[in-house]
Amino acid sequence: MLSRKDLTLNILMVLAMLSWGLSWTNAKLVGQYGDAPLIMVWRFLLAAISIAPILLLAKISFIIEKNNLLLIFSNSLFMVSYNYFYFRGTQVGLAGAGGVLVTTLNPVLTLLISTVIYNTRISKKDIFGLAFGLISGAFIIRIWELDITSLLQSGNLFFILASISWVCVTITTSNSKGRLSFMSYSFWSFAFAFILSIPLAHEQNLLSVFEFDWIFWINLLFLSCIAMSFGTSIYFLASSELGPKQASAYIFLVPLTAMGFAMVLLLEHLHTSTLIGGVFGIYAVYLINK
């Protein structure tokens, strides 16, 4: 039976994953207003600002030790990479398909890469999970039509690179357990990511966002304060408490909600190959976390 702490973490993770599912639709909408670096700068800034009062109210120190700087900087770098590919993918591709592809690949790639890094033994069920995960990805990107042009035009190449970037975030974060508060870890990860994003947007007017309408701001605020500040912070907590493998398994909720929100709000069509790939992906996550 789950303890109260574990039950609370489970509920928070479910809510966090639902916010991530909707964030794919949010990203598609804000991507119509500006380039990825411009949106990234404001997303990270707003996320850092929204989480700062929580640290103050909870009396959590903003001070970080020098030996944690490299860990936080690495995580921020991977977050910048993920967000760039995430926004570029949704700008040229389907939000629903991206949400299914990235979030079903994440647990599979996390298992594969963490197994190599930590030199752990992989079980038979995990091998089957990896196989189903690869089959899932093949269906979603429609591998039988694969060429560089279709990869770029569909956004699938960006989505694959986003998934690899997020695996790096997950594994990096799992190493933060016991080293510092997950809230201060989140704040500084967002703050450093904001600083790292500014050079990428050097050709753009950062203040141009104030000319955009309320639709942009509602979606940007959700992306920043809910999906990132709340959702990502809870994911960081779960990664440090449960480990990268178990934390990434919660992501199986995101493909369903990402596709559902995209169909309802963006009127995106659900391709049969995406549906089949999503089913294989969810089963792969189930096997990995069984």
N, C-alpha and C positions, 0 to 999 in steps of 0.2 A: 504494500500500500504506500502511495506517495506521501511524503511528509508535506506539511503546509508550505514549506519553502519551495519544494520541488513542484507542488501543484501551482503555486503562484507563478513560478518561472515558466511552467508549461502554458498557462493562460496568457501571460505576457508575450510569449513567443508566438502563439496563435494570432494574437492581435497584431503583432509586429509583421507577421507574414501576410496578413490581410492588407496591411498598409502598403507592403511591397507589391502586392498584386495590383492594387489600384495605381501605384506609382508609374507603371508602364504606360498607362493611359495618360497620366499627368505629363510624363516626359514627351510623349508624342505631341501633346498640345503645346507645351512651352517651346518645343523644338521648331515650331512654325514661326516663332518671333525672332530668334537669333541663333547664332552659331553656338556650338557646344562649349567652347571656352568661356564665353560670356555668361552662359547659364550656370556653369560650374562655379565661377567666382562667387556669384550671388547665392547659390545653393549652400556652399560651404560656409560663407559668412553668416547667413541667416541661421544655419544649423548651430554654429558656435555661439551666436548671440542667444538663441533660444535655450541652450542647455546651461549657459552661465548662471542664470538665477537659481537653478536647481542646486548647483554646487554651493552657492552662497547660503541658501536656505538650509541645506543639509550640513553646512559648516565643513565642507570637504575642501581641503587645501588645493589651491591651484599650482602649488610648487611641485615640480617634478625633479627627481634626482638625475644627475648627469648620466648614470648608467642606463637610464630608460629612454634617453633622447634618441638613440639610434633605432630602438624598437618603434617608437612613435613616428619618427621620420619615415621609416620604411613602410609602416602601415599607411601613412598619409600619401606616400608616393604611389602605392598600389591603389589607393582609393581614387586618386586623380586619374590614373590609368583606366580604372574600371568606369568611372563616370564619363570620361571622354568617349570610350567605345559604346557605352550605354546610350548616350545622347545621339551619337552619330548613327548608331544602328536604328534607333527609333525614328530618326529624321528621314532615312531612306527606306526603311523596312516597316513591317507590320508590328505594332506594339504587342499584340497577342502572341504572335509566333515567337517574338523575341523573348517574352516572358516565359514561354514554355521551354524554349531551347536553352536559355541561360540557366534557368533554375532547375532543370532536370540534369544538365551537365555538371553543375556545381558539386553535388555530393559525390558523383562518380569520379570527377577529376580530383576532388579533395582526397578521396580514398586512395586513388592511384598515386598522387604526388606525395602525400604524407607517408605512404608505405615505403616509397623510395627514400625519402628524406630520413625517416626514423628507422629504416631497415627492419620493419616489422613483418611478421609472417602474414600472408593473406589467406583467408579461409576459402573453402570451396564455395560457400554461399556468396562470398564477396566477389569471387571470380564470375559467378553467374550474374551478380548485380552489375559488374562492370560490362559484361557482354550485353545485357539488356539495355544498359545505359548508352552504349555505343550504337546499338540498333535504333534506340530512341532518337539519338542525334541524327542518324542517317535518314530516318523518315522525315524529321522536321525540316532539315535542309534540302530534302529531296535529292539525295546523293546521285540518283540516276540522271539528273539534269545538270550535274555539277560542272562548272567551269569558273574561271576567275571573274568573268563579267557578271554571271548570275550571282556569285557570292557577294560581290560588291553592291549590285543593284538591289538585291533582296535584303541587304543589311546583315546577312548571316555571318560574314567574316568578322564584322564588328562585334556581333553577339558572341561568337566563339572566343574572341580576344577578351571580351568583357568577362566571360566565365573564368578564363584562366587568371585574369587579374583578381577576381573575387576569391578564388582559391588561395591566392597569395595573401589576401587580407585575412581570410579565415585562419590559415596556419600561423601567420604572424601574431594575430590576436590571441591564439591559444597559448602562446608563450608569455603572455602578460599576466597569467594567473599568479596571484600572490605578490606581484611586484608593485602594483599601484591600483588605486580605485578605478573601476571600469568607467565611472563618470568622468573623472579627470582625464582618463585615457581617451575617452570619446571627445571631450572638449579640445584637447590638444591635437588630436588626429584631425579634427575638422579645421582647427585654426591653422595648422601647418599646411593642410591641403588647400586652404584658401590662399595662402601665400604662394604655394607652388603653382597655383592655377593662374595667377596674375600674369606671369610672362607669356603664357599661352594665348592670352587675350590682348596682347600688346597692340594689335592693329585695330582694336574695337573700342568704341566709346562706352566705358563701363556705366556711365550715367544714362545711357539710352533706354535702359529698362523702365525709367520713370515716364517714358512716353507710351508705354504699352498699356493695354486696357485691363479691366478687372479680371477677365478670364485668365490672362497670363499670371496675374498676381495670386489668385486663388490656387492655381495649380503649382506655382513656384513655392508658395508657403506650405502647401501640403507636402511637396517633395522635400523641403528643407526641415520643417519643424515636426512633421509627423513621420514620414517614411525614413528620413535620415536621423534626426535628433532622437526620436523615440525608437523607431524600428531598428536602426543600426546599433544604437546603444544597447538595446536589449539583446541583440544578436552578439555583440561583443561580450556581454555578461554571460550568455549561454556558452559561447566558445571557450571562455576562460574557466567556467564552472563544469561544463559537460565534456569539453574537448571538441576538436574540429569535426570529427566524424559524426557525433550525435547532433551537434548544433546544426550542421549542414543538412541533416535529414529532415528538419522542420520545413525546409524549403519546398517539400512536396506539395504544400498548400498553395504555393504561389502560382504554379502553372494553371490550375483551375480558375483561380480568381483573376489572374492576368488576362486569360482568354475571355472569361465571362464579362469583365468590365469593358474590354476592347470591343466585344460584340455589341454590348448594350449602348455604350457611350460614343464609340467611334464607328459603329455599324460595320466592323470588319467581318469578313467572311471566314468561317472556320473550314479550312481545307481538311479533307479526309486524312491526308498524310500527317498533318499536325495533330489531329485527334489520336491517330494510331501511335505516333511517336510519343505523345503525352502519356498515353496509357502505359507504354513500355517503360517510360522514364519513371513514372510513379512506382511501378512494380520494382524497378531497379533500386530506387531509394528504400523501398520496403525491405528488400533483401539485404541491403547494406546495413540497415539499422535493426534488423530482426534480432 
